[in-house]
Amino acid sequence: MKYLSLLAAFLVVHFTPQCLQAQVDSVRVDTVQADTTIAVSDSLYLNIVIPETDTVTYSFSRYRVAANTNPAANAYINGKPVKVYESGAFIHMMEHRSDTTQIEFRVELNGEELTKTMYLVRPEAPEPIDTKGNVISDRMMKPTSELWLVTGETLDVQFLGTPGKEVVFNIDYFKNNIPMKEVPEEIAGIEGLYKGSYTIKPGDKVKDKHITFKMKKGLFGYEKKKSEYTVSFNNFPRVAEVMDENAYLNIGMGTDRLGGARYGSLEPGVKLNITGRKADNYRVQLSKSLSAWIPVRFVELQNEYTSPATSLTGNIRVSGRDESDMITLTLSEKLPYITYQELDPNVIIVDVFGATSNTNWKIKHNSSQGIRNVTWNQVEDDRFRLEIELNHSQNWGYTVGYGWGSQLNVEVKRPPVVTNFNSPLDGRTISVDAGHGGDNRGSLGAAGNLEKDVTLQLSYLVKELLEESGATVVLPRTDDSYVYMSERKEITLDEDADLLVSIHTNSIGYGSDPLDVRGTGSFYKHIAFKPLAAIMYDKMMELGFKDYGLTGSFNFSLNAPIEFPNVLVETAFISNPEEEILLTDPDFQRKIAEQIVKGLEEFYLQHGYLETVSDMPDK
């Protein structure tokens, strides 16, 4: 009967992306809400979890459905009997190969019956354009944003229009009548798609010019249409200043549900050399061999006469304080930098772009107890590298940023002191993050359980066990409310936590079979924090979960900080009905919490600083 208490939470449901999908599908859910829970008595009920509305617009050929009922009931989907699990959950994979697919749910118990019918429909094809005469349509027109290009790059243009025509394009006030070709329908999938291109040559100078498409009509006339966006060639570099404290550098233009792959963040005042623009992103020329992209909204262009951002480096100073060490490098400008780490040896690397060495000495004070050595190298004409070798096995977090003037500071935390070998968490501060919350429900279980509820339950169990071990616990989310990722990070930093564990449950996409995908996973972004993730992964595997993988370079918001070790633990798949039972069982939840705490104890014992030899066990 404990599952009946969850029904009220599903009387109103709304669409939220899953926490971590093994397959990401593009789904549009209609706005008309389904009545997902019906009952004829206290003993028989039908609660439909997926679909979440009476009618779902869906493009793909396979679609999973999930619902729950009395565990003693029989369940059928489109007349086919399906297994009802001890939680009451039942699931099925639908074949969606026609314009409309009916999904009939039916449950039976003691002569009573409940049914509910829902529908999958294919997206409507876009209305055909009227191609009579000479039509140049806005549909599929390129460019789709302002473009800044340089020598060797190619301007690609296209539009959809009347098929079978002679078509050219102009770059206004620069070059006329550049030919375009119609793409064969069997390749384009549509009639009347025209494409053309122009490769920028040395000496080409264009500033903010429109593209004019021209379609021949009659002997001498043309149908014309001007692009909404403009193009510019070889008007670079320009200098931009970072104005937003949330600014970051993307490696490329690709993106997915976690965003684009990033080099890291940038602070206000940093000067960037801009050499291009595409899709509302500026291309940043970091060095001769490396570029990156930054969203236009993060920066402000300086006037076109501003000189490129460069600096000579000054001397290096290495000093220490109570719990950290500081490396300082003097520059005359706030320049962009990228930081990353290496293991064995334990090294922090900071590349400063636009910087040329004028470093003639470095000073290392005896107070810098956590730093073994600092070296520098001019790896390119405009790329200065600092390599900071630590004298301990684990990187416990660091910050990079500008201090007084343009002085670049790298502050490195020392290992926490373990005062008692038998109680390594005593006196430590640990942040335990419960994934999702509030309107962000996270993933859904077929029995009606929500990721946000399970993660909050687990976080409180971990908190209880950690406090029994003498630790102070920070909970960025304490109730059913949503806390922004940036706030969770700031709460962790404000409370001076040693590290962060973010707890989640996993889920598949709509097109995958939930019975085929199960197991536990652990996620990290920075190689320095792989040891923590690996320990957590091993501890979860000890519970008997299937191996779903140890995942690195994961672009999740709470894996991004370099200030403290962090790990995302995807405990198990709530979309799998058998693992959902485990994830919601109080006894098994405690086992999960115990394994997380054991993992933390192992991490501190391996990588913390043992205060006295007497605390070591006898060999």
C-alpha positions as CSV (number, residue, x, y, z in Angstrom):
1,M,0.0,0.0,0.0
2,K,3.0,2.3,0.3
3,Y,2.8,2.9,-3.5
4,L,-0.8,4.3,-3.2
5,S,0.6,7.2,-1.3
6,L,2.5,8.3,-4.4
7,L,-0.6,8.6,-6.5
8,A,-1.4,12.1,-5.4
9,A,1.9,13.4,-6.7
10,F,0.9,12.3,-10.2
11,L,-2.6,14.0,-10.4
12,V,-0.8,16.8,-12.1
13,V,2.2,15.9,-14.2
14,H,4.4,17.9,-16.5
15,F,7.3,17.1,-19.0
16,T,10.8,17.4,-17.7
17,P,14.0,15.9,-19.3
18,Q,15.4,12.9,-17.5
19,C,18.6,13.3,-15.5
20,L,20.8,11.2,-17.6
21,Q,19.4,9.4,-20.7
22,A,21.1,6.5,-22.4
23,Q,19.3,7.7,-25.5
24,V,18.1,11.2,-26.1
25,D,14.9,11.6,-28.2
26,S,13.3,14.7,-29.6
27,V,9.8,14.7,-28.2
28,R,7.1,17.4,-28.2
29,V,4.3,16.8,-25.7
30,D,0.9,18.5,-26.4
31,T,-0.3,21.0,-23.9
32,V,-3.6,19.2,-23.2
33,Q,-3.0,17.3,-19.9
34,A,-4.1,13.7,-19.5
35,D,-6.0,12.5,-16.4
36,T,-3.4,9.9,-15.6
37,T,-4.9,8.3,-12.5
38,I,-8.3,6.5,-12.4
39,A,-9.7,4.1,-9.9
40,V,-12.9,2.0,-9.3
41,S,-12.2,1.0,-5.8
42,D,-9.5,1.0,-3.1
43,S,-8.1,-2.2,-4.6
44,L,-7.9,-1.4,-8.3
45,Y,-6.4,1.7,-9.8
46,L,-4.5,2.7,-13.0
47,N,-1.8,5.4,-12.9
48,I,-0.2,6.1,-16.2
49,V,3.4,7.6,-16.0
50,I,4.4,7.6,-19.7
51,P,2.8,9.0,-21.9
52,E,2.1,12.0,-19.7
53,T,-0.6,13.4,-22.0
54,D,-3.6,11.9,-23.9
55,T,-1.8,12.7,-27.2
56,V,1.9,12.8,-27.8
57,T,3.6,14.0,-30.9
58,Y,6.5,11.6,-31.5
59,S,8.9,11.1,-34.5
60,F,10.6,7.8,-33.8
61,S,9.6,4.2,-34.4
62,R,9.8,2.9,-30.8
63,Y,8.3,4.4,-27.7
64,R,8.3,3.1,-24.1
65,V,5.1,3.3,-22.0
66,A,5.0,2.9,-18.2
67,A,2.2,2.7,-15.7
68,N,1.4,1.2,-12.3
69,T,-1.6,-0.6,-10.6
70,N,-2.3,-2.9,-7.8
71,P,0.5,-5.5,-7.8
72,A,-2.1,-8.3,-7.7
73,A,-3.9,-7.0,-10.9
74,N,-3.4,-8.3,-14.4
75,A,-2.3,-5.6,-16.9
76,Y,-2.6,-5.5,-20.7
77,I,-1.4,-3.0,-23.3
78,N,-3.3,-3.1,-26.6
79,G,-4.7,-6.5,-25.4
80,K,-1.2,-8.0,-24.8
81,P,-0.6,-9.2,-21.3
82,V,2.4,-7.6,-19.6
83,K,4.3,-8.4,-16.4
84,V,3.2,-6.5,-13.2
85,Y,6.1,-6.1,-10.8
86,E,5.8,-6.3,-7.0
87,S,5.8,-2.5,-7.0
88,G,2.7,-2.5,-9.3
89,A,4.8,-1.2,-12.2
90,F,4.3,-2.4,-15.7
91,I,6.0,-1.4,-18.9
92,H,6.0,-2.0,-22.7
93,M,7.8,-1.0,-25.9
94,M,5.4,0.3,-28.6
95,E,6.0,0.2,-32.3
96,H,5.1,3.5,-33.8
97,R,5.2,3.1,-37.5
98,S,1.9,4.8,-38.7
99,D,0.6,8.3,-38.5
100,T,-1.4,7.5,-35.3
101,T,-0.6,4.7,-32.8
102,Q,-3.2,3.8,-30.2
103,I,-2.1,2.8,-26.7
104,E,-4.8,1.1,-24.7
105,F,-4.0,0.4,-21.0
106,R,-6.2,-2.2,-19.3
107,V,-6.0,-3.6,-15.8
108,E,-8.2,-6.3,-14.1
109,L,-8.7,-7.5,-10.6
110,N,-11.5,-9.5,-9.0
111,G,-13.9,-8.9,-11.8
112,E,-13.2,-5.1,-11.9
113,E,-11.6,-3.5,-14.9
114,L,-10.1,-0.1,-15.8
115,T,-9.1,1.1,-19.3
116,K,-7.4,4.2,-20.6
117,T,-6.6,5.0,-24.3
118,M,-3.9,7.4,-25.4
119,Y,-2.3,8.2,-28.7
120,L,1.1,8.7,-30.4
121,V,0.9,10.9,-33.6
122,R,3.6,11.7,-36.1
123,P,4.6,15.4,-36.5
124,E,2.7,17.1,-39.3
125,A,4.8,17.8,-42.4
126,P,5.4,21.6,-42.9
127,E,2.9,23.2,-45.3
128,P,4.3,23.1,-48.8
129,I,5.3,26.5,-50.2
130,D,3.5,27.9,-53.3
131,T,6.2,27.5,-55.9
132,K,4.2,28.8,-58.9
133,G,6.0,31.4,-60.8
134,N,9.3,32.5,-59.2
135,V,9.4,32.1,-55.5
136,I,12.4,32.6,-53.1
137,S,11.2,31.4,-49.7
138,D,12.5,32.3,-46.2
139,R,12.3,28.6,-45.4
140,M,15.7,26.9,-44.9
141,M,17.4,30.1,-45.9
142,K,21.1,30.5,-44.9
143,P,22.9,32.4,-43.4
144,T,20.8,32.0,-40.2
145,S,22.9,34.5,-38.2
146,E,25.4,37.2,-38.6
147,L,28.7,35.8,-40.0
148,W,32.3,37.0,-39.7
149,L,34.7,35.0,-41.8
150,V,38.4,35.0,-42.6
151,T,40.6,33.9,-45.5
152,G,40.2,30.2,-46.3
153,E,36.7,29.9,-44.7
154,T,33.7,29.3,-46.9
155,L,30.4,31.2,-46.9
156,D,27.6,28.7,-47.5
157,V,24.2,30.0,-48.6
158,Q,20.9,28.3,-49.5
159,F,17.1,28.8,-49.8
160,L,14.0,26.9,-50.8
161,G,12.2,28.1,-53.9
162,T,10.6,27.2,-57.2
163,P,12.3,24.2,-58.6
164,G,14.0,24.0,-62.0
165,K,15.2,27.7,-62.1
166,E,18.5,29.5,-62.9
167,V,19.7,31.0,-59.6
168,V,22.6,33.1,-58.4
169,F,23.5,35.2,-55.3
170,N,25.2,38.5,-54.7
171,I,27.4,39.6,-51.8
172,D,26.1,43.1,-51.9
173,Y,28.6,45.8,-53.1
174,F,31.3,43.1,-53.4
175,K,30.6,40.3,-55.8
176,N,27.7,39.5,-58.1
177,N,26.1,36.5,-59.8
178,I,27.8,33.7,-57.9
179,P,26.1,30.5,-59.2
180,M,23.9,28.3,-57.1
181,K,22.8,24.7,-57.8
182,E,19.6,22.9,-57.1
183,V,20.1,19.9,-54.9
184,P,18.6,16.7,-56.3
185,E,15.3,15.8,-54.5
186,E,16.5,12.3,-53.7
187,I,19.4,13.9,-51.8
188,A,17.7,16.9,-50.2
189,G,14.4,15.1,-49.6
190,I,12.6,18.1,-51.0
191,E,12.2,19.9,-54.3
192,G,13.6,23.4,-54.9
193,L,16.5,23.5,-52.4
194,Y,19.3,25.7,-53.9
195,K,22.9,25.9,-52.5
196,G,25.9,28.0,-53.3
197,S,29.2,29.0,-51.7
198,Y,32.1,31.4,-51.8
199,T,35.5,30.9,-50.3
200,I,37.1,34.0,-48.8
201,K,40.4,35.0,-50.5
202,P,43.3,37.0,-49.2
203,G,42.5,40.7,-49.7
204,D,38.7,40.2,-49.6
205,K,37.3,43.0,-47.4
206,V,33.5,43.0,-46.7
207,K,31.8,44.6,-43.7
208,D,28.1,44.0,-42.8
209,K,26.8,43.2,-46.2
210,H,23.6,41.3,-47.0
211,I,23.2,38.4,-49.4
212,T,20.8,39.0,-52.3
213,F,19.3,35.8,-53.9
214,K,18.3,36.1,-57.6
215,M,16.1,33.8,-59.6
216,K,15.9,34.3,-63.4
217,K,12.5,35.2,-64.8
218,G,12.0,36.0,-68.5
219,L,14.8,37.1,-70.7
220,F,16.3,39.9,-68.6
221,G,14.5,40.0,-65.3
222,Y,15.2,38.5,-61.8
223,E,13.1,37.7,-58.8
224,K,15.2,39.0,-55.8
225,K,15.2,38.5,-52.1
226,K,17.7,39.9,-49.5
227,S,18.9,37.8,-46.5
228,E,18.0,39.0,-43.0
229,Y,21.6,38.6,-41.8
230,T,24.9,40.1,-42.9
231,V,28.4,38.8,-43.6
232,S,31.8,40.3,-43.0
233,F,35.2,39.2,-44.3
234,N,38.7,39.8,-43.0
235,N,37.9,42.8,-40.6
236,F,39.8,41.3,-37.7
237,P,41.1,40.9,-35.1
238,R,38.8,42.8,-32.9
239,V,39.2,43.0,-29.1
240,A,36.3,42.1,-26.7
241,E,36.2,42.4,-22.9
242,V,34.4,39.8,-20.8
243,M,31.5,41.5,-19.0
244,D,29.6,38.6,-17.4
245,E,30.8,36.6,-14.4
246,N,29.2,33.5,-15.8
247,A,31.3,33.6,-19.1
248,Y,32.9,30.5,-20.4
249,L,34.9,29.3,-23.5
250,N,33.4,26.6,-25.7
251,I,35.9,24.3,-27.5
252,G,33.7,24.2,-30.7
253,M,30.2,24.9,-32.0
254,G,28.7,21.5,-31.2
255,T,26.1,21.1,-28.4
256,D,23.8,18.6,-26.8
257,R,21.5,18.5,-23.8
258,L,24.6,19.2,-21.5
259,G,25.7,22.1,-23.6
260,G,28.9,22.4,-25.7
261,A,32.3,21.0,-24.5
262,R,34.1,23.8,-22.6
263,Y,37.6,24.8,-21.9
264,G,36.5,26.6,-18.7
265,S,35.2,29.9,-17.3
266,L,36.4,33.5,-17.7
267,E,36.1,36.3,-15.3
268,P,35.1,39.9,-16.1
269,G,37.8,42.2,-17.4
270,V,39.6,39.5,-19.5
271,K,40.5,40.7,-23.0
272,L,39.9,38.4,-26.0
273,N,41.1,38.6,-29.6
274,I,38.0,38.0,-31.8
275,T,38.5,36.6,-35.4
276,G,35.0,35.5,-36.3
277,R,31.3,35.1,-35.6
278,K,28.8,32.3,-36.2
279,A,25.5,31.5,-34.6
280,D,25.7,34.3,-32.0
281,N,29.2,33.1,-30.9
282,Y,32.5,34.9,-31.4
283,R,35.6,33.0,-32.4
284,V,38.4,33.7,-29.9
285,Q,41.9,33.3,-31.3
286,L,43.8,32.0,-28.2
287,S,47.0,31.3,-30.0
288,K,48.2,30.7,-33.6
289,S,47.2,27.1,-33.3
290,L,44.2,27.2,-31.0
291,S,40.8,29.0,-31.1
292,A,37.6,28.8,-29.0
293,W,34.1,30.2,-29.0
294,I,32.3,32.5,-26.6
295,P,28.6,33.5,-26.7
296,V,28.2,37.0,-27.9
297,R,26.1,37.9,-24.8
298,F,29.1,37.5,-22.5
299,V,31.4,40.2,-24.0
300,E,31.5,43.7,-25.2
301,L,33.4,44.6,-28.3
302,Q,36.0,47.4,-28.0
303,N,36.3,50.0,-30.7
304,E,37.9,48.7,-33.9
305,Y,41.2,50.6,-33.2
306,T,41.9,48.7,-30.0
307,S,45.2,46.8,-30.2
308,P,45.2,43.0,-29.8
309,A,45.4,41.9,-26.1
310,T,49.0,40.8,-25.3
311,S,51.3,40.9,-22.3
312,L,54.9,40.2,-21.2
313,T,55.1,38.0,-18.1
314,G,56.8,39.1,-14.9
315,N,58.4,37.0,-12.3
316,I,56.8,34.1,-10.4
317,R,56.4,33.9,-6.6
318,V,55.4,30.7,-4.7
319,S,54.3,31.1,-1.1
320,G,52.1,29.4,1.5
321,R,49.5,30.1,4.1
322,D,47.6,27.9,6.7
323,E,45.8,25.5,4.3
324,S,46.8,26.5,0.8
325,D,49.7,27.6,-1.4
326,M,49.7,30.6,-3.8
327,I,51.5,31.0,-7.2
328,T,51.5,34.5,-8.6
329,L,52.4,35.7,-12.1
330,T,52.4,39.3,-13.0
331,L,50.9,40.4,-16.3
332,S,50.0,43.8,-17.8
333,E,46.6,42.7,-19.2
334,K,44.0,40.2,-18.0
335,L,44.4,37.5,-20.6
336,P,42.4,34.3,-21.2
337,Y,43.7,31.1,-19.7
338,I,42.9,27.4,-19.7
339,T,43.7,25.1,-16.8
340,Y,43.7,21.4,-16.6
341,Q,45.4,18.6,-14.6
342,E,47.5,15.5,-14.9
343,L,48.0,12.5,-12.7
344,D,51.2,10.7,-11.7
345,P,52.8,13.1,-11.3
346,N,50.1,15.3,-9.8
347,V,50.4,18.5,-11.8
348,I,48.2,21.5,-12.4
349,I,48.7,23.2,-15.8
350,V,47.7,26.8,-16.6
351,D,48.1,28.1,-20.2
352,V,48.0,31.9,-20.5
353,F,47.2,33.1,-24.1
354,G,48.7,36.2,-25.6
355,A,51.5,36.1,-23.0
356,T,55.2,36.1,-23.9
357,S,57.8,35.3,-21.3
358,N,59.8,38.0,-19.7
359,T,60.1,35.8,-16.6
360,N,63.7,35.9,-15.4
361,W,63.4,34.3,-12.0
362,K,61.0,32.6,-9.6
363,I,60.9,32.8,-5.8
364,K,59.8,29.8,-3.8
365,H,59.2,30.4,0.0
366,N,59.5,27.6,2.6
367,S,55.9,28.3,3.5
368,S,54.8,26.7,0.2
369,Q,54.6,23.2,1.8
370,G,52.2,21.7,-0.7
371,I,54.2,22.6,-3.9
372,R,57.0,20.5,-5.0
373,N,58.0,22.6,-8.0
374,V,56.8,25.3,-10.4
375,T,58.2,25.5,-14.0
376,W,57.3,27.6,-17.0
377,N,57.6,27.2,-20.7
378,Q,56.9,29.2,-23.8
379,V,55.1,26.5,-25.7
380,E,54.1,28.8,-28.5
381,D,54.9,32.5,-29.4
382,D,51.6,33.5,-27.7
383,R,51.1,30.7,-25.2
384,F,52.8,30.8,-21.8
385,R,52.5,27.7,-19.6
386,L,52.8,27.2,-15.9
387,E,53.3,23.7,-14.5
388,I,52.7,23.3,-10.8
389,E,53.7,20.0,-9.4
390,L,52.1,19.1,-6.0
391,N,53.9,17.1,-3.4
392,H,50.8,15.0,-2.5
393,S,48.9,12.3,-4.3
394,Q,45.6,14.0,-4.7
395,N,44.5,17.4,-6.0
396,W,42.1,18.8,-3.4
397,G,41.0,21.8,-5.5
398,Y,42.4,25.1,-6.6
399,T,41.3,28.4,-8.0
400,V,42.7,30.5,-10.9
401,G,41.9,34.2,-11.2
402,Y,43.2,37.8,-11.3
403,G,43.9,39.6,-8.1
404,W,45.4,43.1,-7.7
405,G,45.8,44.7,-11.1
406,S,46.5,42.0,-13.6
407,Q,48.3,39.6,-11.3
408,L,47.3,36.0,-12.0
409,N,46.9,34.0,-8.9
410,V,46.7,30.2,-8.6
411,E,45.7,29.1,-5.1
412,V,46.1,25.4,-4.4
413,K,44.4,23.7,-1.4
414,R,46.4,21.3,0.7
415,P,45.1,17.8,1.7
416,P,42.8,17.8,4.7
417,V,44.3,16.5,7.9
418,V,43.1,13.1,9.0
419,T,43.5,13.1,12.8
420,N,42.1,9.6,13.5
421,F,42.8,6.7,11.2
422,N,39.9,4.8,12.6
423,S,37.5,7.7,12.0
424,P,38.9,9.5,8.9
425,L,35.8,11.7,8.4
426,D,35.9,13.2,11.9
427,G,36.1,17.0,11.7
428,R,35.6,17.1,7.9
429,T,33.0,19.1,6.0
430,I,31.3,17.3,3.1
431,S,28.7,18.6,0.7
432,V,26.0,16.1,-0.3
433,D,23.8,17.2,-3.2
434,A,20.4,15.8,-3.9
435,G,19.8,16.0,-7.6
436,H,16.9,17.9,-9.1
437,G,14.0,19.3,-7.0
438,G,10.9,21.4,-7.3
439,D,9.5,21.5,-10.8
440,N,12.6,19.7,-12.0
441,R,11.5,16.2,-11.2
442,G,14.3,14.4,-12.9
443,S,13.7,10.9,-14.1
444,L,10.5,8.9,-13.7
445,G,9.9,5.3,-12.4
446,A,7.1,3.2,-13.7
447,A,5.8,2.7,-10.2
448,G,5.3,6.5,-9.9
449,N,8.5,7.4,-8.1
450,L,10.4,10.6,-8.9
451,E,14.2,11.0,-9.0
452,K,14.0,14.2,-7.0
453,D,12.3,12.4,-4.1
454,V,14.7,9.4,-4.1
455,T,17.8,11.6,-4.2
456,L,16.5,13.7,-1.3
457,Q,15.9,10.6,0.8
458,L,19.3,9.3,0.0
459,S,21.0,12.6,0.8
460,Y,19.5,12.6,4.3
461,L,20.6,9.0,4.9
462,V,24.1,9.9,3.9
463,K,24.0,13.0,6.1
464,E,22.9,10.9,9.1
465,L,25.8,8.4,8.6
466,L,28.4,11.1,8.0
467,E,27.4,13.0,11.1
468,E,27.7,9.7,13.1
469,S,31.2,9.6,11.7
470,G,32.0,13.0,13.1
471,A,31.6,15.0,9.8
472,T,29.8,18.3,9.2
473,V,27.4,17.9,6.3
474,V,26.3,20.6,3.8
475,L,23.0,19.9,2.0
476,P,22.6,22.3,-1.0
477,R,19.0,21.1,-1.3
478,T,17.1,20.4,1.9
479,D,13.5,20.1,0.7
480,D,11.4,19.8,-2.4
481,S,12.5,23.0,-4.0
482,Y,14.8,23.6,-7.0
483,V,18.2,25.1,-6.3
484,Y,20.2,26.4,-9.2
485,M,23.5,24.7,-10.0
486,S,25.4,27.9,-9.4
487,E,23.8,28.2,-6.0
488,R,24.7,24.6,-5.1
489,K,28.3,25.3,-6.0
490,E,28.3,28.6,-4.0
491,I,26.8,26.9,-0.9
492,T,29.5,24.3,-1.1
493,L,32.2,27.0,-1.3
494,D,30.7,29.2,1.4
495,E,30.6,26.3,3.8
496,D,34.2,25.5,3.0
497,A,33.4,21.9,2.2
498,D,36.3,19.6,1.3
499,L,34.4,17.9,-1.6
500,L,31.0,17.3,-3.1
501,V,29.0,14.2,-3.9
502,S,25.9,14.7,-6.1
503,I,23.4,11.9,-5.9
504,H,21.1,10.9,-8.8
505,T,19.1,8.1,-10.3
506,N,19.5,7.3,-14.0
507,S,17.0,6.9,-16.8
508,I,16.8,5.8,-20.4
509,G,15.2,7.8,-23.2
510,Y,11.7,7.3,-24.7
511,G,13.0,5.0,-27.5
512,S,14.9,2.5,-25.3
513,D,13.7,-0.6,-23.6
514,P,13.9,-0.1,-19.8
515,L,14.5,-3.8,-19.3
516,D,17.6,-3.7,-21.4
517,V,19.4,-0.8,-19.6
518,R,20.3,-1.0,-15.9
519,G,23.3,-0.6,-13.6
520,T,25.3,2.0,-11.7
521,G,27.6,4.7,-13.0
522,S,29.9,7.4,-11.6
523,F,30.8,10.6,-13.4
524,Y,33.6,13.1,-13.3
525,K,34.9,15.9,-15.6
526,H,38.4,16.7,-14.4
527,I,41.1,14.0,-14.5
528,A,42.2,15.2,-11.0
529,F,39.0,14.0,-9.5
530,K,38.9,10.6,-11.2
531,P,40.2,8.8,-8.1
532,L,37.1,9.9,-6.1
533,A,34.8,8.8,-8.9
534,A,36.5,5.5,-9.3
535,I,36.2,4.8,-5.5
536,M,32.5,5.6,-5.6
537,Y,31.9,3.5,-8.6
538,D,33.6,0.5,-7.0
539,K,31.5,1.0,-3.8
540,M,28.2,1.0,-5.9
541,M,29.3,-2.1,-7.8
542,E,29.7,-3.9,-4.5
543,L,25.9,-3.7,-4.1
544,G,25.5,-6.1,-7.1
545,F,24.6,-3.5,-9.7
546,K,25.5,-4.1,-13.3
547,D,28.5,-2.2,-14.7
548,Y,27.2,0.9,-16.5
549,G,30.6,2.6,-16.6
550,L,32.9,5.1,-15.1
551,T,32.5,8.3,-17.2
552,G,35.0,11.1,-17.5
553,S,35.0,14.5,-19.2
554,F,31.3,14.7,-18.2
555,N,30.0,18.2,-18.8
556,F,27.6,18.4,-15.9
557,S,27.4,21.6,-14.0
558,L,28.4,20.2,-10.6
559,N,31.3,18.3,-12.2
560,A,32.7,21.5,-13.6
561,P,34.2,23.1,-10.4
562,I,37.9,22.8,-10.0
563,E,37.7,24.3,-6.5
564,F,36.9,21.0,-4.8
565,P,36.9,17.3,-5.7
566,N,33.4,16.3,-7.0
567,V,31.6,13.2,-8.3
568,L,28.1,12.5,-9.7
569,V,26.8,9.1,-8.5
570,E,24.1,7.7,-10.8
571,T,23.0,5.1,-8.2
572,A,20.8,2.9,-10.6
573,F,18.2,3.2,-13.3
574,I,14.8,4.3,-11.9
575,S,13.4,3.6,-15.3
576,N,14.1,-0.1,-14.8
577,P,11.2,-1.5,-12.7
578,E,13.5,-3.9,-10.8
579,E,16.0,-1.2,-9.9
580,E,13.2,1.2,-9.1
581,I,12.1,-1.3,-6.4
582,L,15.6,-1.3,-4.9
583,L,16.0,2.5,-5.1
584,T,12.7,3.0,-3.1
585,D,13.3,0.3,-0.5
586,P,14.3,1.9,2.8
587,D,16.7,-1.0,3.7
588,F,18.4,-0.8,0.3
589,Q,18.6,3.0,0.4
590,R,20.5,2.7,3.6
591,K,22.9,0.2,1.9
592,I,23.5,2.8,-0.8
593,A,24.2,5.5,1.8
594,E,26.6,3.2,3.7
595,Q,28.5,2.6,0.5
596,I,28.8,6.3,-0.3
597,V,30.2,6.9,3.2
598,K,32.6,3.9,2.9
599,G,33.8,5.4,-0.3
600,L,34.5,8.8,1.3
601,E,36.4,7.1,4.2
602,E,38.6,5.3,1.7
603,F,39.2,8.5,-0.3
604,Y,40.3,10.4,2.8
605,L,42.5,7.5,4.0
606,Q,44.2,7.3,0.6
607,H,44.6,11.0,-0.1
608,G,44.3,12.9,3.2
609,Y,47.3,13.9,5.3
610,L,47.7,11.6,8.3
611,E,48.6,13.8,11.2
612,T,50.6,11.3,13.3
613,V,52.3,8.0,12.6
614,S,50.6,6.5,15.8
615,D,47.3,6.7,14.0
616,M,48.5,4.2,11.4
617,P,47.3,0.6,11.9
618,D,49.7,-2.1,12.7
619,K,51.1,-3.8,9.7
